[in-house]
């Protein structure tokens, strides 16, 4: 499994910390940028790249911007993506457990590094529960289809 990472310039430092954290656990990490915090980049561009890889490969992604909100909104526009913006490890666990989220979004300006690491650990270690949640996730995914 690959974990695809992406950030804009406002999330670069947190992305670097989290990328190293995940890599230290022996998990394969793919860094899709940005690679500096000094050059501004539009977060929808990064969200689109990471989301496209996650949607096609069936792997997981982690997106970071200043608040995490913009990345979440942008990622959720890509078919097949269920991005969850979280601020706690409990939310990260439930995003996977009940919603089968495949992208985690975080905000560098809102979430400290240690809390963010806990969120990532919970997200990566929790599996989708299925069962009664499966039908709900199917309903969410059906909303991607044009209205009839």
CNS distance restraints for C-alpha pairs under 8 A (distance, minus, plus):
assign (resid   1 and name CA) (resid  27 and name CA) 7.54 0.50 0.50
assign (resid   1 and name CA) (resid  28 and name CA) 6.72 0.50 0.50
assign (resid   1 and name CA) (resid  59 and name CA) 5.95 0.50 0.50
assign (resid   1 and name CA) (resid  60 and name CA) 7.91 0.50 0.50
assign (resid   2 and name CA) (resid  27 and name CA) 7.19 0.50 0.50
assign (resid   2 and name CA) (resid  28 and name CA) 5.10 0.50 0.50
assign (resid   2 and name CA) (resid  29 and name CA) 5.73 0.50 0.50
assign (resid   2 and name CA) (resid  30 and name CA) 6.65 0.50 0.50
assign (resid   2 and name CA) (resid  59 and name CA) 5.73 0.50 0.50
assign (resid   2 and name CA) (resid  60 and name CA) 6.73 0.50 0.50
assign (resid   3 and name CA) (resid  27 and name CA) 7.48 0.50 0.50
assign (resid   3 and name CA) (resid  28 and name CA) 6.32 0.50 0.50
assign (resid   3 and name CA) (resid  29 and name CA) 4.97 0.50 0.50
assign (resid   3 and name CA) (resid  30 and name CA) 6.10 0.50 0.50
assign (resid   3 and name CA) (resid  59 and name CA) 6.46 0.50 0.50
assign (resid   3 and name CA) (resid  60 and name CA) 5.11 0.50 0.50
assign (resid   3 and name CA) (resid  61 and name CA) 5.29 0.50 0.50
assign (resid   3 and name CA) (resid  62 and name CA) 7.18 0.50 0.50
assign (resid   4 and name CA) (resid  29 and name CA) 6.09 0.50 0.50
assign (resid   4 and name CA) (resid  30 and name CA) 4.81 0.50 0.50
assign (resid   4 and name CA) (resid  31 and name CA) 6.08 0.50 0.50
assign (resid   4 and name CA) (resid  32 and name CA) 6.89 0.50 0.50
assign (resid   4 and name CA) (resid  50 and name CA) 6.22 0.50 0.50
assign (resid   4 and name CA) (resid  53 and name CA) 7.69 0.50 0.50
assign (resid   4 and name CA) (resid  54 and name CA) 7.29 0.50 0.50
assign (resid   4 and name CA) (resid  59 and name CA) 7.77 0.50 0.50
assign (resid   4 and name CA) (resid  60 and name CA) 6.36 0.50 0.50
assign (resid   4 and name CA) (resid  61 and name CA) 4.49 0.50 0.50
assign (resid   4 and name CA) (resid  62 and name CA) 6.21 0.50 0.50
assign (resid   5 and name CA) (resid  15 and name CA) 7.17 0.50 0.50
assign (resid   5 and name CA) (resid  19 and name CA) 7.08 0.50 0.50
assign (resid   5 and name CA) (resid  29 and name CA) 7.20 0.50 0.50
assign (resid   5 and name CA) (resid  30 and name CA) 6.09 0.50 0.50
assign (resid   5 and name CA) (resid  31 and name CA) 4.90 0.50 0.50
assign (resid   5 and name CA) (resid  32 and name CA) 5.87 0.50 0.50
assign (resid   5 and name CA) (resid  33 and name CA) 7.34 0.50 0.50
assign (resid   5 and name CA) (resid  50 and name CA) 7.00 0.50 0.50
assign (resid   5 and name CA) (resid  61 and name CA) 5.83 0.50 0.50
assign (resid   5 and name CA) (resid  62 and name CA) 4.97 0.50 0.50
assign (resid   5 and name CA) (resid  63 and name CA) 5.93 0.50 0.50
assign (resid   6 and name CA) (resid  15 and name CA) 7.12 0.50 0.50
assign (resid   6 and name CA) (resid  31 and name CA) 6.28 0.50 0.50
assign (resid   6 and name CA) (resid  32 and name CA) 5.23 0.50 0.50
assign (resid   6 and name CA) (resid  33 and name CA) 5.20 0.50 0.50
assign (resid   6 and name CA) (resid  34 and name CA) 6.61 0.50 0.50
assign (resid   6 and name CA) (resid  46 and name CA) 6.04 0.50 0.50
assign (resid   6 and name CA) (resid  47 and name CA) 7.03 0.50 0.50
assign (resid   6 and name CA) (resid  50 and name CA) 6.46 0.50 0.50
assign (resid   6 and name CA) (resid  61 and name CA) 7.98 0.50 0.50
assign (resid   6 and name CA) (resid  62 and name CA) 6.51 0.50 0.50
assign (resid   6 and name CA) (resid  63 and name CA) 4.94 0.50 0.50
assign (resid   6 and name CA) (resid  64 and name CA) 6.46 0.50 0.50
assign (resid   7 and name CA) (resid  11 and name CA) 5.27 0.50 0.50
assign (resid   7 and name CA) (resid  12 and name CA) 5.66 0.50 0.50
assign (resid   7 and name CA) (resid  15 and name CA) 6.43 0.50 0.50
assign (resid   7 and name CA) (resid  33 and name CA) 6.14 0.50 0.50
assign (resid   7 and name CA) (resid  34 and name CA) 5.77 0.50 0.50
assign (resid   7 and name CA) (resid  43 and name CA) 6.94 0.50 0.50
assign (resid   7 and name CA) (resid  46 and name CA) 6.49 0.50 0.50
assign (resid   7 and name CA) (resid  47 and name CA) 7.83 0.50 0.50
assign (resid   7 and name CA) (resid  63 and name CA) 5.56 0.50 0.50
assign (resid   7 and name CA) (resid  64 and name CA) 4.64 0.50 0.50
assign (resid   7 and name CA) (resid  65 and name CA) 5.59 0.50 0.50
assign (resid   8 and name CA) (resid  12 and name CA) 6.18 0.50 0.50
assign (resid   8 and name CA) (resid  33 and name CA) 7.55 0.50 0.50
assign (resid   8 and name CA) (resid  34 and name CA) 5.87 0.50 0.50
assign (resid   8 and name CA) (resid  37 and name CA) 7.66 0.50 0.50
assign (resid   8 and name CA) (resid  40 and name CA) 7.26 0.50 0.50
assign (resid   8 and name CA) (resid  41 and name CA) 5.66 0.50 0.50
assign (resid   8 and name CA) (resid  42 and name CA) 6.57 0.50 0.50
assign (resid   8 and name CA) (resid  43 and name CA) 5.19 0.50 0.50
assign (resid   8 and name CA) (resid  46 and name CA) 6.91 0.50 0.50
assign (resid   8 and name CA) (resid  64 and name CA) 6.89 0.50 0.50
assign (resid   8 and name CA) (resid  65 and name CA) 5.45 0.50 0.50
assign (resid   9 and name CA) (resid  34 and name CA) 6.59 0.50 0.50
assign (resid   9 and name CA) (resid  36 and name CA) 6.57 0.50 0.50
assign (resid   9 and name CA) (resid  37 and name CA) 4.22 0.50 0.50
assign (resid   9 and name CA) (resid  38 and name CA) 6.68 0.50 0.50
assign (resid   9 and name CA) (resid  39 and name CA) 6.57 0.50 0.50
assign (resid   9 and name CA) (resid  40 and name CA) 5.58 0.50 0.50
assign (resid   9 and name CA) (resid  41 and name CA) 6.24 0.50 0.50
assign (resid   9 and name CA) (resid  65 and name CA) 7.30 0.50 0.50
assign (resid  10 and name CA) (resid  37 and name CA) 6.61 0.50 0.50
assign (resid  10 and name CA) (resid  65 and name CA) 5.34 0.50 0.50
assign (resid  10 and name CA) (resid  66 and name CA) 4.92 0.50 0.50
assign (resid  10 and name CA) (resid 108 and name CA) 7.01 0.50 0.50
assign (resid  10 and name CA) (resid 109 and name CA) 7.96 0.50 0.50
assign (resid  11 and name CA) (resid  15 and name CA) 6.10 0.50 0.50
assign (resid  11 and name CA) (resid  37 and name CA) 7.81 0.50 0.50
assign (resid  11 and name CA) (resid  64 and name CA) 4.99 0.50 0.50
assign (resid  11 and name CA) (resid  65 and name CA) 4.19 0.50 0.50
assign (resid  11 and name CA) (resid  66 and name CA) 5.49 0.50 0.50
assign (resid  11 and name CA) (resid 107 and name CA) 6.84 0.50 0.50
assign (resid  11 and name CA) (resid 108 and name CA) 5.24 0.50 0.50
assign (resid  11 and name CA) (resid 109 and name CA) 7.94 0.50 0.50
assign (resid  12 and name CA) (resid  16 and name CA) 6.22 0.50 0.50
assign (resid  12 and name CA) (resid  34 and name CA) 6.69 0.50 0.50
assign (resid  12 and name CA) (resid  35 and name CA) 7.24 0.50 0.50
assign (resid  12 and name CA) (resid  36 and name CA) 6.65 0.50 0.50
assign (resid  12 and name CA) (resid  37 and name CA) 5.63 0.50 0.50
assign (resid  12 and name CA) (resid  64 and name CA) 7.46 0.50 0.50
assign (resid  12 and name CA) (resid  65 and name CA) 7.62 0.50 0.50
assign (resid  13 and name CA) (resid  17 and name CA) 6.46 0.50 0.50
assign (resid  13 and name CA) (resid  37 and name CA) 7.41 0.50 0.50
assign (resid  13 and name CA) (resid 108 and name CA) 7.75 0.50 0.50
assign (resid  14 and name CA) (resid  18 and name CA) 6.12 0.50 0.50
assign (resid  14 and name CA) (resid  64 and name CA) 7.38 0.50 0.50
assign (resid  14 and name CA) (resid 108 and name CA) 5.81 0.50 0.50
assign (resid  14 and name CA) (resid 113 and name CA) 6.59 0.50 0.50
assign (resid  15 and name CA) (resid  19 and name CA) 5.80 0.50 0.50
assign (resid  15 and name CA) (resid  63 and name CA) 7.84 0.50 0.50
assign (resid  15 and name CA) (resid  64 and name CA) 6.39 0.50 0.50
assign (resid  16 and name CA) (resid  20 and name CA) 6.23 0.50 0.50
assign (resid  17 and name CA) (resid  21 and name CA) 6.18 0.50 0.50
assign (resid  17 and name CA) (resid 113 and name CA) 7.35 0.50 0.50
assign (resid  18 and name CA) (resid  22 and name CA) 6.13 0.50 0.50
assign (resid  18 and name CA) (resid 113 and name CA) 7.84 0.50 0.50
assign (resid  18 and name CA) (resid 116 and name CA) 7.58 0.50 0.50
assign (resid  18 and name CA) (resid 117 and name CA) 6.35 0.50 0.50
assign (resid  18 and name CA) (resid 120 and name CA) 7.76 0.50 0.50
assign (resid  19 and name CA) (resid  23 and name CA) 6.04 0.50 0.50
assign (resid  19 and name CA) (resid  29 and name CA) 6.90 0.50 0.50
assign (resid  19 and name CA) (resid  31 and name CA) 7.74 0.50 0.50
assign (resid  20 and name CA) (resid  24 and name CA) 6.01 0.50 0.50
assign (resid  21 and name CA) (resid  25 and name CA) 6.91 0.50 0.50
assign (resid  21 and name CA) (resid 117 and name CA) 7.28 0.50 0.50
assign (resid  22 and name CA) (resid  26 and name CA) 7.18 0.50 0.50
assign (resid  22 and name CA) (resid  27 and name CA) 6.05 0.50 0.50
assign (resid  22 and name CA) (resid  29 and name CA) 7.28 0.50 0.50
assign (resid  23 and name CA) (resid  27 and name CA) 5.27 0.50 0.50
assign (resid  23 and name CA) (resid  28 and name CA) 6.36 0.50 0.50
assign (resid  23 and name CA) (resid  29 and name CA) 6.11 0.50 0.50
assign (resid  32 and name CA) (resid  46 and name CA) 7.48 0.50 0.50
assign (resid  32 and name CA) (resid  49 and name CA) 7.60 0.50 0.50
assign (resid  32 and name CA) (resid  50 and name CA) 6.87 0.50 0.50
assign (resid  33 and name CA) (resid  46 and name CA) 7.23 0.50 0.50
assign (resid  34 and name CA) (resid  41 and name CA) 7.71 0.50 0.50
assign (resid  34 and name CA) (resid  46 and name CA) 7.83 0.50 0.50
assign (resid  41 and name CA) (resid  45 and name CA) 7.84 0.50 0.50
assign (resid  42 and name CA) (resid  46 and name CA) 7.24 0.50 0.50
assign (resid  43 and name CA) (resid  47 and name CA) 6.10 0.50 0.50
assign (resid  43 and name CA) (resid  65 and name CA) 7.01 0.50 0.50
assign (resid  43 and name CA) (resid  70 and name CA) 7.08 0.50 0.50
assign (resid  43 and name CA) (resid  71 and name CA) 6.25 0.50 0.50
assign (resid  43 and name CA) (resid  74 and name CA) 7.95 0.50 0.50
assign (resid  44 and name CA) (resid  48 and name CA) 5.97 0.50 0.50
assign (resid  44 and name CA) (resid  70 and name CA) 7.52 0.50 0.50
assign (resid  44 and name CA) (resid  71 and name CA) 6.59 0.50 0.50
assign (resid  44 and name CA) (resid  74 and name CA) 5.45 0.50 0.50
assign (resid  44 and name CA) (resid  75 and name CA) 7.60 0.50 0.50
assign (resid  45 and name CA) (resid  49 and name CA) 6.44 0.50 0.50
assign (resid  46 and name CA) (resid  50 and name CA) 6.25 0.50 0.50
assign (resid  47 and name CA) (resid  51 and name CA) 5.84 0.50 0.50
assign (resid  47 and name CA) (resid  63 and name CA) 6.88 0.50 0.50
assign (resid  47 and name CA) (resid  71 and name CA) 5.80 0.50 0.50
assign (resid  47 and name CA) (resid  74 and name CA) 6.03 0.50 0.50
assign (resid  47 and name CA) (resid  75 and name CA) 5.19 0.50 0.50
assign (resid  48 and name CA) (resid  52 and name CA) 5.98 0.50 0.50
assign (resid  48 and name CA) (resid  74 and name CA) 7.01 0.50 0.50
assign (resid  48 and name CA) (resid  75 and name CA) 6.13 0.50 0.50
assign (resid  48 and name CA) (resid  78 and name CA) 7.01 0.50 0.50
assign (resid  49 and name CA) (resid  53 and name CA) 6.53 0.50 0.50
assign (resid  50 and name CA) (resid  54 and name CA) 6.28 0.50 0.50
assign (resid  50 and name CA) (resid  61 and name CA) 6.72 0.50 0.50
assign (resid  50 and name CA) (resid  63 and name CA) 7.89 0.50 0.50
assign (resid  51 and name CA) (resid  55 and name CA) 5.94 0.50 0.50
assign (resid  51 and name CA) (resid  61 and name CA) 7.29 0.50 0.50
assign (resid  51 and name CA) (resid  75 and name CA) 5.80 0.50 0.50
assign (resid  51 and name CA) (resid  78 and name CA) 6.44 0.50 0.50
assign (resid  51 and name CA) (resid  81 and name CA) 6.63 0.50 0.50
assign (resid  51 and name CA) (resid 103 and name CA) 7.73 0.50 0.50
assign (resid  52 and name CA) (resid  56 and name CA) 6.19 0.50 0.50
assign (resid  52 and name CA) (resid  78 and name CA) 6.99 0.50 0.50
assign (resid  53 and name CA) (resid  57 and name CA) 5.79 0.50 0.50
assign (resid  53 and name CA) (resid  58 and name CA) 7.94 0.50 0.50
assign (resid  53 and name CA) (resid  59 and name CA) 7.86 0.50 0.50
assign (resid  54 and name CA) (resid  58 and name CA) 5.34 0.50 0.50
assign (resid  54 and name CA) (resid  59 and name CA) 5.09 0.50 0.50
assign (resid  54 and name CA) (resid  60 and name CA) 5.78 0.50 0.50
assign (resid  54 and name CA) (resid  61 and name CA) 6.33 0.50 0.50
assign (resid  54 and name CA) (resid  81 and name CA) 7.59 0.50 0.50
assign (resid  54 and name CA) (resid 102 and name CA) 7.38 0.50 0.50
assign (resid  54 and name CA) (resid 103 and name CA) 7.89 0.50 0.50
assign (resid  55 and name CA) (resid  59 and name CA) 7.55 0.50 0.50
assign (resid  55 and name CA) (resid  78 and name CA) 7.88 0.50 0.50
assign (resid  55 and name CA) (resid  79 and name CA) 7.21 0.50 0.50
assign (resid  55 and name CA) (resid  80 and name CA) 5.39 0.50 0.50
assign (resid  55 and name CA) (resid  81 and name CA) 6.15 0.50 0.50
assign (resid  59 and name CA) (resid 102 and name CA) 7.20 0.50 0.50
assign (resid  60 and name CA) (resid 102 and name CA) 4.97 0.50 0.50
assign (resid  60 and name CA) (resid 103 and name CA) 5.68 0.50 0.50
assign (resid  61 and name CA) (resid 102 and name CA) 6.34 0.50 0.50
assign (resid  61 and name CA) (resid 103 and name CA) 4.45 0.50 0.50
assign (resid  61 and name CA) (resid 104 and name CA) 6.29 0.50 0.50
assign (resid  62 and name CA) (resid 103 and name CA) 5.48 0.50 0.50
assign (resid  62 and name CA) (resid 104 and name CA) 4.79 0.50 0.50
assign (resid  62 and name CA) (resid 105 and name CA) 5.78 0.50 0.50
assign (resid  62 and name CA) (resid 106 and name CA) 7.80 0.50 0.50
assign (resid  63 and name CA) (resid  68 and name CA) 7.36 0.50 0.50
assign (resid  63 and name CA) (resid  71 and name CA) 6.34 0.50 0.50
assign (resid  63 and name CA) (resid  72 and name CA) 7.89 0.50 0.50
assign (resid  63 and name CA) (resid 103 and name CA) 7.19 0.50 0.50
assign (resid  63 and name CA) (resid 104 and name CA) 6.26 0.50 0.50
assign (resid  63 and name CA) (resid 105 and name CA) 4.73 0.50 0.50
assign (resid  63 and name CA) (resid 106 and name CA) 6.48 0.50 0.50
assign (resid  64 and name CA) (resid  68 and name CA) 5.57 0.50 0.50
assign (resid  64 and name CA) (resid  71 and name CA) 6.77 0.50 0.50
assign (resid  64 and name CA) (resid 105 and name CA) 5.62 0.50 0.50
assign (resid  64 and name CA) (resid 106 and name CA) 4.94 0.50 0.50
assign (resid  64 and name CA) (resid 107 and name CA) 5.64 0.50 0.50
assign (resid  64 and name CA) (resid 108 and name CA) 6.76 0.50 0.50
assign (resid  65 and name CA) (resid  69 and name CA) 7.76 0.50 0.50
assign (resid  65 and name CA) (resid  70 and name CA) 7.23 0.50 0.50
assign (resid  65 and name CA) (resid  71 and name CA) 6.47 0.50 0.50
assign (resid  65 and name CA) (resid 106 and name CA) 6.81 0.50 0.50
assign (resid  65 and name CA) (resid 107 and name CA) 5.32 0.50 0.50
assign (resid  65 and name CA) (resid 108 and name CA) 6.24 0.50 0.50
assign (resid  66 and name CA) (resid 107 and name CA) 4.85 0.50 0.50
assign (resid  66 and name CA) (resid 108 and name CA) 5.07 0.50 0.50
assign (resid  66 and name CA) (resid 109 and name CA) 5.13 0.50 0.50
assign (resid  66 and name CA) (resid 110 and name CA) 7.51 0.50 0.50
assign (resid  67 and name CA) (resid 106 and name CA) 6.59 0.50 0.50
assign (resid  67 and name CA) (resid 107 and name CA) 3.69 0.50 0.50
assign (resid  67 and name CA) (resid 108 and name CA) 6.24 0.50 0.50
assign (resid  67 and name CA) (resid 109 and name CA) 5.84 0.50 0.50
assign (resid  67 and name CA) (resid 110 and name CA) 6.08 0.50 0.50
assign (resid  68 and name CA) (resid  72 and name CA) 6.25 0.50 0.50
assign (resid  68 and name CA) (resid  85 and name CA) 6.12 0.50 0.50
assign (resid  68 and name CA) (resid 105 and name CA) 5.18 0.50 0.50
assign (resid  68 and name CA) (resid 106 and name CA) 4.36 0.50 0.50
assign (resid  68 and name CA) (resid 107 and name CA) 4.06 0.50 0.50
assign (resid  68 and name CA) (resid 108 and name CA) 7.55 0.50 0.50
assign (resid  69 and name CA) (resid  73 and name CA) 6.25 0.50 0.50
assign (resid  69 and name CA) (resid  85 and name CA) 6.43 0.50 0.50
assign (resid  69 and name CA) (resid 105 and name CA) 7.42 0.50 0.50
assign (resid  69 and name CA) (resid 106 and name CA) 7.74 0.50 0.50
assign (resid  69 and name CA) (resid 107 and name CA) 7.41 0.50 0.50
assign (resid  70 and name CA) (resid  74 and name CA) 6.12 0.50 0.50
assign (resid  71 and name CA) (resid  75 and name CA) 5.88 0.50 0.50
assign (resid  71 and name CA) (resid 105 and name CA) 6.49 0.50 0.50
assign (resid  72 and name CA) (resid  76 and name CA) 6.09 0.50 0.50
assign (resid  72 and name CA) (resid  83 and name CA) 5.61 0.50 0.50
assign (resid  72 and name CA) (resid  84 and name CA) 6.37 0.50 0.50
assign (resid  72 and name CA) (resid  85 and name CA) 5.91 0.50 0.50
assign (resid  72 and name CA) (resid 104 and name CA) 7.98 0.50 0.50
assign (resid  72 and name CA) (resid 105 and name CA) 5.90 0.50 0.50
assign (resid  73 and name CA) (resid  77 and name CA) 6.84 0.50 0.50
assign (resid  74 and name CA) (resid  78 and name CA) 7.59 0.50 0.50
assign (resid  75 and name CA) (resid  81 and name CA) 6.68 0.50 0.50
assign (resid  75 and name CA) (resid  82 and name CA) 7.84 0.50 0.50
assign (resid  75 and name CA) (resid  83 and name CA) 6.25 0.50 0.50
assign (resid  75 and name CA) (resid 103 and name CA) 8.00 0.50 0.50
assign (resid  76 and name CA) (resid  81 and name CA) 5.56 0.50 0.50
assign (resid  76 and name CA) (resid  82 and name CA) 5.98 0.50 0.50
assign (resid  76 and name CA) (resid  83 and name CA) 5.74 0.50 0.50
assign (resid  77 and name CA) (resid  81 and name CA) 7.57 0.50 0.50
assign (resid  79 and name CA) (resid 144 and name CA) 6.48 0.50 0.50
assign (resid  80 and name CA) (resid 141 and name CA) 6.97 0.50 0.50
assign (resid  81 and name CA) (resid 101 and name CA) 7.52 0.50 0.50
assign (resid  81 and name CA) (resid 102 and name CA) 6.40 0.50 0.50
assign (resid  81 and name CA) (resid 103 and name CA) 7.12 0.50 0.50
assign (resid  82 and name CA) (resid  99 and name CA) 7.65 0.50 0.50
assign (resid  82 and name CA) (resid 100 and name CA) 7.22 0.50 0.50
assign (resid  82 and name CA) (resid 101 and name CA) 4.71 0.50 0.50
assign (resid  82 and name CA) (resid 102 and name CA) 5.56 0.50 0.50
assign (resid  82 and name CA) (resid 103 and name CA) 6.30 0.50 0.50
assign (resid  83 and name CA) (resid 101 and name CA) 5.66 0.50 0.50
assign (resid  83 and name CA) (resid 102 and name CA) 6.11 0.50 0.50
assign (resid  83 and name CA) (resid 103 and name CA) 4.43 0.50 0.50
assign (resid  83 and name CA) (resid 104 and name CA) 5.70 0.50 0.50
assign (resid  83 and name CA) (resid 105 and name CA) 6.79 0.50 0.50
assign (resid  84 and name CA) (resid  92 and name CA) 7.70 0.50 0.50
assign (resid  84 and name CA) (resid  95 and name CA) 6.33 0.50 0.50
assign (resid  84 and name CA) (resid 101 and name CA) 6.26 0.50 0.50
assign (resid  84 and name CA) (resid 103 and name CA) 6.32 0.50 0.50
assign (resid  84 and name CA) (resid 104 and name CA) 5.18 0.50 0.50
assign (resid  84 and name CA) (resid 105 and name CA) 5.93 0.50 0.50
assign (resid  85 and name CA) (resid 104 and name CA) 6.06 0.50 0.50
assign (resid  85 and name CA) (resid 105 and name CA) 4.56 0.50 0.50
assign (resid  85 and name CA) (resid 106 and name CA) 5.97 0.50 0.50
assign (resid  86 and name CA) (resid  91 and name CA) 5.71 0.50 0.50
assign (resid  86 and name CA) (resid  92 and name CA) 5.98 0.50 0.50
assign (resid  86 and name CA) (resid 104 and name CA) 7.23 0.50 0.50
assign (resid  86 and name CA) (resid 105 and name CA) 6.52 0.50 0.50
assign (resid  86 and name CA) (resid 106 and name CA) 6.22 0.50 0.50
assign (resid  86 and name CA) (resid 119 and name CA) 7.61 0.50 0.50
assign (resid  87 and name CA) (resid  91 and name CA) 6.96 0.50 0.50
assign (resid  87 and name CA) (resid  92 and name CA) 7.88 0.50 0.50
assign (resid  87 and name CA) (resid 106 and name CA) 7.00 0.50 0.50
assign (resid  87 and name CA) (resid 110 and name CA) 7.95 0.50 0.50
assign (resid  87 and name CA) (resid 111 and name CA) 6.43 0.50 0.50
assign (resid  87 and name CA) (resid 115 and name CA) 7.82 0.50 0.50
assign (resid  87 and name CA) (resid 116 and name CA) 7.58 0.50 0.50
assign (resid  87 and name CA) (resid 119 and name CA) 7.42 0.50 0.50
assign (resid  88 and name CA) (resid  92 and name CA) 6.40 0.50 0.50
assign (resid  88 and name CA) (resid 115 and name CA) 6.78 0.50 0.50
assign (resid  88 and name CA) (resid 116 and name CA) 7.62 0.50 0.50
assign (resid  88 and name CA) (resid 118 and name CA) 7.61 0.50 0.50
assign (resid  88 and name CA) (resid 119 and name CA) 5.76 0.50 0.50
assign (resid  89 and name CA) (resid  93 and name CA) 6.15 0.50 0.50
assign (resid  89 and name CA) (resid 115 and name CA) 7.40 0.50 0.50
assign (resid  89 and name CA) (resid 116 and name CA) 7.95 0.50 0.50
assign (resid  89 and name CA) (resid 118 and name CA) 5.55 0.50 0.50
assign (resid  89 and name CA) (resid 119 and name CA) 4.05 0.50 0.50
assign (resid  89 and name CA) (resid 120 and name CA) 7.50 0.50 0.50
assign (resid  89 and name CA) (resid 121 and name CA) 7.82 0.50 0.50
assign (resid  89 and name CA) (resid 122 and name CA) 5.65 0.50 0.50
assign (resid  89 and name CA) (resid 123 and name CA) 7.52 0.50 0.50
assign (resid  90 and name CA) (resid  94 and name CA) 6.30 0.50 0.50
assign (resid  90 and name CA) (resid 119 and name CA) 7.60 0.50 0.50
assign (resid  90 and name CA) (resid 122 and name CA) 7.52 0.50 0.50
assign (resid  91 and name CA) (resid  95 and name CA) 5.98 0.50 0.50
assign (resid  91 and name CA) (resid 119 and name CA) 7.85 0.50 0.50
assign (resid  92 and name CA) (resid  96 and name CA) 6.66 0.50 0.50
assign (resid  92 and name CA) (resid 104 and name CA) 7.45 0.50 0.50
assign (resid  92 and name CA) (resid 119 and name CA) 5.52 0.50 0.50
assign (resid  92 and name CA) (resid 120 and name CA) 7.32 0.50 0.50
assign (resid  92 and name CA) (resid 122 and name CA) 5.90 0.50 0.50
assign (resid  92 and name CA) (resid 123 and name CA) 4.98 0.50 0.50
assign (resid  93 and name CA) (resid  97 and name CA) 5.95 0.50 0.50
assign (resid  93 and name CA) (resid 119 and name CA) 7.79 0.50 0.50
assign (resid  93 and name CA) (resid 122 and name CA) 5.23 0.50 0.50
assign (resid  93 and name CA) (resid 123 and name CA) 5.32 0.50 0.50
assign (resid  93 and name CA) (resid 126 and name CA) 5.83 0.50 0.50
assign (resid  94 and name CA) (resid  98 and name CA) 5.48 0.50 0.50
assign (resid  94 and name CA) (resid  99 and name CA) 7.08 0.50 0.50
assign (resid  95 and name CA) (resid  99 and name CA) 5.12 0.50 0.50
assign (resid  95 and name CA) (resid 100 and name CA) 6.27 0.50 0.50
assign (resid  95 and name CA) (resid 101 and name CA) 5.39 0.50 0.50
assign (resid  95 and name CA) (resid 123 and name CA) 7.51 0.50 0.50
assign (resid  96 and name CA) (resid 100 and name CA) 4.35 0.50 0.50
assign (resid  96 and name CA) (resid 101 and name CA) 4.94 0.50 0.50
assign (resid  96 and name CA) (resid 102 and name CA) 7.41 0.50 0.50
assign (resid  96 and name CA) (resid 123 and name CA) 6.31 0.50 0.50
assign (resid  96 and name CA) (resid 126 and name CA) 6.04 0.50 0.50
assign (resid  96 and name CA) (resid 127 and name CA) 6.04 0.50 0.50
assign (resid  96 and name CA) (resid 128 and name CA) 5.32 0.50 0.50
assign (resid  97 and name CA) (resid 126 and name CA) 6.30 0.50 0.50
assign (resid  97 and name CA) (resid 127 and name CA) 5.73 0.50 0.50
assign (resid  97 and name CA) (resid 128 and name CA) 4.25 0.50 0.50
assign (resid  97 and name CA) (resid 129 and name CA) 5.06 0.50 0.50
assign (resid  97 and name CA) (resid 130 and name CA) 7.76 0.50 0.50
assign (resid  98 and name CA) (resid 128 and name CA) 6.27 0.50 0.50
assign (resid  98 and name CA) (resid 129 and name CA) 6.24 0.50 0.50
assign (resid  98 and name CA) (resid 130 and name CA) 7.29 0.50 0.50
assign (resid  98 and name CA) (resid 133 and name CA) 5.67 0.50 0.50
assign (resid  99 and name CA) (resid 128 and name CA) 7.26 0.50 0.50
assign (resid  99 and name CA) (resid 133 and name CA) 7.00 0.50 0.50
assign (resid  99 and name CA) (resid 136 and name CA) 7.94 0.50 0.50
assign (resid  99 and name CA) (resid 137 and name CA) 6.08 0.50 0.50
assign (resid 100 and name CA) (resid 127 and name CA) 7.69 0.50 0.50
assign (resid 100 and name CA) (resid 128 and name CA) 5.17 0.50 0.50
assign (resid 100 and name CA) (resid 137 and name CA) 7.30 0.50 0.50
assign (resid 104 and name CA) (resid 120 and name CA) 7.73 0.50 0.50
assign (resid 104 and name CA) (resid 123 and name CA) 7.41 0.50 0.50
assign (resid 106 and name CA) (resid 111 and name CA) 7.09 0.50 0.50
assign (resid 106 and name CA) (resid 116 and name CA) 7.28 0.50 0.50
assign (resid 107 and name CA) (resid 111 and name CA) 5.78 0.50 0.50
assign (resid 108 and name CA) (resid 112 and name CA) 7.06 0.50 0.50
assign (resid 111 and name CA) (resid 115 and name CA) 6.43 0.50 0.50
assign (resid 111 and name CA) (resid 116 and name CA) 6.09 0.50 0.50
assign (resid 112 and name CA) (resid 116 and name CA) 6.04 0.50 0.50
assign (resid 113 and name CA) (resid 117 and name CA) 6.14 0.50 0.50
assign (resid 114 and name CA) (resid 118 and name CA) 6.33 0.50 0.50
assign (resid 115 and name CA) (resid 119 and name CA) 6.23 0.50 0.50
assign (resid 116 and name CA) (resid 120 and name CA) 6.19 0.50 0.50
assign (resid 117 and name CA) (resid 121 and name CA) 6.08 0.50 0.50
assign (resid 118 and name CA) (resid 122 and name CA) 6.13 0.50 0.50
assign (resid 119 and name CA) (resid 123 and name CA) 6.06 0.50 0.50
assign (resid 120 and name CA) (resid 124 and name CA) 6.05 0.50 0.50
assign (resid 121 and name CA) (resid 125 and name CA) 6.01 0.50 0.50
assign (resid 122 and name CA) (resid 126 and name CA) 6.01 0.50 0.50
assign (resid 129 and name CA) (resid 133 and name CA) 7.11 0.50 0.50
assign (resid 130 and name CA) (resid 134 and name CA) 4.77 0.50 0.50
assign (resid 131 and name CA) (resid 135 and name CA) 7.78 0.50 0.50
assign (resid 132 and name CA) (resid 136 and name CA) 7.32 0.50 0.50
assign (resid 133 and name CA) (resid 137 and name CA) 6.25 0.50 0.50
assign (resid 134 and name CA) (resid 138 and name CA) 6.21 0.50 0.50
assign (resid 135 and name CA) (resid 139 and name CA) 6.26 0.50 0.50
assign (resid 136 and name CA) (resid 140 and name CA) 6.35 0.50 0.50
assign (resid 137 and name CA) (resid 141 and name CA) 6.19 0.50 0.50
assign (resid 138 and name CA) (resid 142 and name CA) 6.05 0.50 0.50
assign (resid 139 and name CA) (resid 143 and name CA) 6.56 0.50 0.50
assign (resid 140 and name CA) (resid 144 and name CA) 7.56 0.50 0.50
assign (resid 141 and name CA) (resid 145 and name CA) 7.92 0.50 0.50
assign (resid 143 and name CA) (resid 147 and name CA) 7.95 0.50 0.50
